[in-house]
Every structure is written in structure tokens, then in C-alpha cells.
Amino acid sequence: MIRRVSLVSFVLALLTFGTPRAQVIQGSILGIVTDASGATIPGVEVTVRHQGTNIRRSMVTNDRGEYRIGGLEAGLYEVSAELPGFRAFRQTDVEVNLGQSRRVNIQLELGEVSDEVTVGSSLSQIDTESATISNVKSDRDYKQLPLSIFGRGWANITNVTAGVQSKSGFEVNGARDTANNFTSDGISVNDITSSRNTANGFSGEIEMLQEVKIMTTNASAEYAQVAQFAAVSRSGTNDLHGSLYWGNFNSYFSARQWESPTGASFTNHNMFAVTNGGPIFIPGLYDGRDRTFYFFSYGGARYRIG
């Protein structure tokens, strides 16, 4: 007897002219600008740049020296500030997770703008701007942590979170499995009759996920349920990137059980996936670097037993 189960996913994510994919997944970078004495400085131009796409957003600090730049997708950012009479400031590798407000306070030193003070990333990953307790599973987790031999599901990773159990579904902090909210790129993927994840919720090859955020305690008012599972798909950047995966579980490599007179029954499970992303580029017609990007993902499985 041969049984065949296949899973095919196709994801084409386009990020055009820096337009956010959904309001709910936006994050922000905020802070205060001061001089060496600790006095606040108004009128400073602060710019944040997505390090993968070079998309920039800027604003000028208010009369209290404060700034807040919103509408940011999850990713790594560079924060810079300039004001005549002070050295330019630049901090790289500022990580903004899904829907997170990341604080970056800036201290300017006297000098010429042509001089620059560069700070490497030294920010704590603890969210200091809200009381929400959450856990973020990044794309590195899905690519490097061990997964089930029966399928590379995203739940293999998210279930390893404090307060999360998976008996009949996803039970968080003792609540029922109908007390959750699931979103993918800001779009609800809840079951229409209960707050459970639909079969097509976070479907697809797991390397298409940029991150999944599990909020378990003290969520803001925009999230009505006990726990929130929010996923963001990956998008292209200015650099071409991709991956190729193939895995096999075969009974020929399995030992028989000690009480069994025969070997393990026949099983042959093949899993494979390919991803690719980058800028849209048509020679002689269009150069999408810094503007238009794509991301493609295909995953499949062939499961045979007998």
C-alpha cells in the first residue's frame, strides 16, 4: 500500500516603496536626544534606515528632545542623528520585532557634523516600553533548531514557550485552546467558529517565516484573547538570498523493537523546500533595488508506507 501526502506552498511577498504590509505588524523606534551634560536638544533630525532594503524614515525632535518613528516592519535598523555644531551619531543593528517599540536614546557630542560617532548594537532585547510578556521565535530558530522527523511544522518551535501546552490544541497559561488569536502578516487566520488556528493559518515552508511572536500575558487592548500568535512572512532585500533543503526518514535506517521478530515496517518520508528573495531587476527596464522586492517559497512532502 502506498499513501501520498503533499503540501505545496507558494508565497510571493512584495514590499513596494516601503509600504507596510499591515498596520498591526508595525513597530517603532523612539527615544530622547541629549547633549553631553544631559540637557535635551530640540530640532534634531533623526533618521532610521532598514538595513536590508535601505528604506528610510525621518523626523525632527520636538521641544522636549523626543522623537518617535513608527510604521516600521520587523528587522534590523540603523539610527542616525545630525545637528550643526554636533558630531553625527549612528547606531547600527537595532532590532525591531513584530509590533514592538524599541527605545534608542541618543547623546550628541560637540564637534563637526563631518565627524561621526558610531555605536554598535548593545541594546537589551527586553521590551521596556510595555508590560506585555512575549516570546519571539526568529527565522534563525526555524532554520537551526531540531524539528520533528514527521514534518517541519512551525509549532515544533512555538510550543517550546513558557506557559504553552499542546494537548488538544494550543493551551496557554491554563486557558482553553479556543482562547487564542492568530494573525499572519496582520490578517486574522482564526477558525470561523472558534479561536483556533486554521489549517491554512501559518501554512507553508517554515523558512518563509521571518518571526512568530507569542504574547502570553498583559497584551494590549487590540488583542482580545488570552494569548496571541502573530506571524510575519519574510520579504526580499537588496541582497539575493535563498535556501535549499532536503530531508529523508527511511525505515532502512531504523532498528527493530526488541520484542519484534521482524524489522521496522516500510516507511519512506521525503521533505524538501526552496526559498529565494531579492530585488526585482529587469535588465535595461527596471531596477528595484531600494524600492521593490520579492520572496518566493515552495515546500513539499512525499510520505510512503507499506
C-alpha positions in Angstrom: 0.0 0.0 0.0 1.3 3.5 -0.9 -0.1 6.7 0.6 1.0 10.0 -0.7 0.6 13.3 1.2 1.8 16.5 -0.3 2.0 20.1 0.9 2.7 22.8 -1.5 3.0 26.5 -0.6 3.7 29.4 -2.7 4.4 32.8 -1.2 5.1 35.9 -3.2 5.7 38.9 -0.8 6.2 42.2 -2.4 7.3 45.3 -0.5 7.0 48.3 -2.7 8.3 51.8 -1.9 8.4 50.9 1.8 4.7 50.4 2.2 4.0 48.4 5.4 2.1 45.1 4.8 -0.3 45.6 7.6 -0.9 48.2 10.3 -0.9 45.6 13.1 2.6 44.4 12.5 4.3 47.8 12.6 6.8 48.6 15.2 8.5 51.9 16.1 11.8 53.4 17.3 11.6 56.1 19.9 13.8 58.0 22.4 15.2 61.3 23.5 18.2 63.3 22.3 20.5 65.0 24.8 23.9 66.6 24.8 26.9 65.6 27.0 25.5 67.5 30.0 22.2 65.6 29.8 20.2 68.6 28.5 17.6 67.7 25.8 18.1 69.0 22.3 15.1 70.0 20.1 15.2 70.3 16.3 17.5 67.3 15.7 16.8 65.3 12.6 16.7 61.6 13.4 16.6 59.0 10.6 16.0 55.3 10.7 17.1 53.0 7.8 16.1 49.4 7.2 19.5 47.7 6.7 18.1 45.2 4.3 16.1 47.5 2.0 17.6 50.9 2.6 14.1 52.4 3.2 14.4 55.5 5.4 12.1 57.4 7.7 12.9 60.7 9.4 11.6 63.2 11.8 12.7 66.2 13.9 12.8 66.0 17.7 10.1 68.1 19.5 10.7 70.9 22.1 11.5 68.2 24.7 14.0 66.5 22.5 11.8 63.5 21.9 11.2 61.5 18.7 9.1 58.5 17.7 9.3 57.0 14.2 6.5 54.4 13.5 5.4 52.3 10.6 8.4 50.0 10.8 8.4 46.4 9.8 10.3 43.8 11.8 14.0 43.8 11.0 17.4 45.4 11.7 17.7 49.2 11.5 20.3 51.9 11.6 19.5 55.0 13.7 21.3 58.3 12.9 21.1 61.9 14.0 22.6 65.2 12.8 22.6 68.8 14.0 25.0 71.6 13.1 27.6 72.1 15.9 27.5 68.4 17.0 29.1 65.2 15.7 26.9 63.0 13.7 25.5 60.0 15.6 24.9 56.5 14.1 23.9 53.2 15.7 23.6 50.0 13.8 21.9 46.7 14.2 18.9 48.0 16.2 16.5 45.1 16.1 12.7 45.8 16.0 10.4 42.8 16.5 6.8 42.5 15.4 4.7 45.4 16.8 7.5 46.4 19.2 8.6 49.9 20.3 12.4 49.9 20.6 13.9 52.8 22.7 17.2 54.3 21.4 18.3 57.3 23.4 20.9 59.5 21.6 23.7 61.6 23.1 25.3 64.1 20.8 28.9 65.4 21.3 30.2 68.8 20.4 32.1 68.8 17.1 31.8 69.0 13.3 29.0 67.2 11.6 31.6 65.6 9.3 32.9 63.8 12.4 30.8 60.7 13.4 30.2 58.7 16.5 29.3 55.1 15.6 27.8 52.8 18.2 27.5 49.0 17.7 24.3 47.3 18.9 24.3 46.9 22.6 20.6 47.2 23.3 18.8 44.8 25.6 16.2 42.6 23.9 13.9 43.1 26.9 10.8 45.2 26.0 10.9 48.3 28.3 8.0 50.1 26.6 5.1 47.8 27.5 4.1 45.3 30.2 3.4 42.5 27.7 5.2 39.2 28.3 6.0 37.7 25.0 8.5 35.4 23.2 9.8 35.9 19.7 10.8 32.9 17.5 13.0 34.2 14.7 13.8 32.8 11.3 17.1 31.6 12.8 15.2 29.4 15.2 13.2 27.7 12.3 16.4 27.1 10.3 18.7 25.8 13.1 16.7 24.2 15.9 15.8 20.5 15.6 12.3 19.7 14.2 10.1 16.6 14.1 11.0 13.9 11.6 7.3 13.7 10.7 7.1 17.3 9.4 8.8 20.7 9.8 5.9 22.5 11.4 6.1 25.9 12.9 4.5 24.6 16.1 7.6 22.5 16.8 9.3 25.8 17.8 6.5 27.9 19.2 5.4 25.1 21.6 8.7 25.5 23.4 7.5 28.6 25.1 6.8 29.2 28.8 3.1 28.7 29.6 2.2 27.0 26.3 1.0 23.4 26.1 -0.2 21.4 23.1 -2.6 18.6 24.2 -5.7 19.2 22.0 -4.5 22.5 20.5 -2.6 25.4 22.0 -3.4 25.9 25.7 -1.7 29.0 27.1 -1.5 29.6 30.9 -4.2 27.1 31.6 -6.8 28.6 29.3 -8.7 26.6 26.7 -7.4 26.1 23.2 -10.2 28.4 22.0 -8.8 31.4 23.9 -6.1 32.4 21.3 -5.8 34.8 18.4 -3.8 34.0 15.3 -2.7 36.6 12.7 -0.4 36.2 9.7 1.0 39.5 8.3 -1.6 41.3 10.3 -4.5 39.3 8.8 -6.7 37.1 11.1 -6.3 33.4 10.4 -8.7 32.2 13.2 -11.1 29.4 12.7 -14.6 31.0 11.9 -16.3 29.0 14.7 -13.6 29.2 17.4 -10.4 31.0 18.2 -8.2 28.2 16.9 -5.6 28.3 14.1 -7.0 27.3 10.7 -5.3 24.7 8.6 -4.1 27.5 6.3 -3.1 29.8 9.1 0.7 29.7 9.2 0.9 27.1 6.4 3.9 26.9 4.1 7.5 26.1 4.3 8.8 27.2 7.7 11.7 29.2 6.2 9.2 31.6 4.8 8.6 32.9 8.3 10.6 35.9 9.5 9.3 35.6 13.0 6.4 34.4 15.1 5.6 36.3 18.3 3.7 34.6 21.1 2.2 37.0 23.5 1.1 35.2 26.7 0.5 37.9 29.4 -0.7 41.5 29.6 -1.5 42.0 25.9 -2.7 45.4 24.8 -6.4 46.2 24.2 -6.1 45.5 20.5 -5.7 41.8 21.3 -8.9 40.5 22.8 -7.9 36.9 23.6 -5.8 35.3 26.3 -2.8 34.6 24.0 -1.8 36.0 20.6 0.2 34.1 17.9 1.4 36.6 15.3 3.5 35.6 12.3 5.3 37.8 9.8 6.5 36.3 6.5 9.9 37.1 5.1 10.3 39.6 2.3 13.1 40.3 -0.2 16.0 42.7 0.4 18.7 44.3 -1.7 20.8 41.2 -1.4 19.8 38.0 -3.2 19.3 35.2 -0.7 17.8 31.8 -0.6 17.9 28.2 0.7 17.6 24.6 -0.4 16.5 21.8 1.9 16.0 18.1 1.6 15.4 15.6 4.4 14.7 11.9 4.5 13.4 9.5 7.1 13.7 5.9 6.0 12.9 2.6 7.8 16.0 1.1 6.3 17.9 3.1 9.0 15.6 2.1 11.8 16.3 -0.6 14.4 13.6 -3.1 15.1 11.9 -3.1 18.5 13.4 -5.6 21.0 10.3 -7.8 21.1 9.7 -7.7 17.3 10.9 -10.7 15.3 11.0 -8.7 12.1 12.4 -5.3 11.2 10.5 -2.0 11.1 7.7 -1.7 8.6 8.5 0.2 5.4 8.5 4.0 5.7 10.0 6.5 3.3 9.4 10.2 4.0 11.0 12.8 1.9 10.7 16.5 2.7 12.1 19.3 0.5 11.9 23.1 0.3 13.4 26.0 -1.6 13.2 29.7 -1.0 14.5 32.8 -2.8 14.3 36.5 -2.4 15.8 39.8 -3.6 15.1 43.0 -5.5 13.1 42.9 -8.7 15.5 43.5 -11.5 14.8 43.5 -15.3 18.0 44.4 -17.2 17.5 47.5 -19.2 14.0 48.1 -18.0 13.7 48.3 -14.2 16.0 48.3 -11.2 14.0 47.5 -8.0 16.9 47.9 -5.5 15.8 50.2 -2.6 12.2 50.0 -3.9 10.6 46.7 -4.9 11.4 43.2 -3.6 10.1 39.7 -4.0 10.2 36.5 -1.9 9.3 33.0 -3.2 8.9 29.8 -1.1 8.0 26.3 -2.2 7.8 23.3 0.2 6.6 19.7 -0.3 6.5 16.3 1.3 6.2 12.7 0.0 5.2 10.1 2.6 5.1 6.4 1.6 4.4 3.4 3.9 3.5 -0.2 3.3 
